[in-house]
């Protein structure tokens, strides 16, 4: 199990660059077959850009079922949870519509 503490990796959660730093860590762990827990302890807000870069980009290399089974979030807020859930719901519907 790999635990990523967001505030230890990035200064803010408001841009693509910060999201890409998280993405790199998550991807490395998933490629190694690890389960990943992302902790938002001490983070009160994330932007759509951050979520897209950090998590939605995972859909380029992993199935949604793999992501759902191997990636979890802890110490998060309602806003963060809702945004992540909404973005994955939107993107997976888009993928289904194209297939």
Secondary structure, DSSP 8 states (H G I E B T S, - for coil): -EEEEHHHH-S-SSSHHHHHHHHHHHHHHHHTT--EEEE-TT-----HHHHHHHTGGGGGTS-HHHHHHHEEEES--HHHHHHHHHHHHHHHHHHHHH-
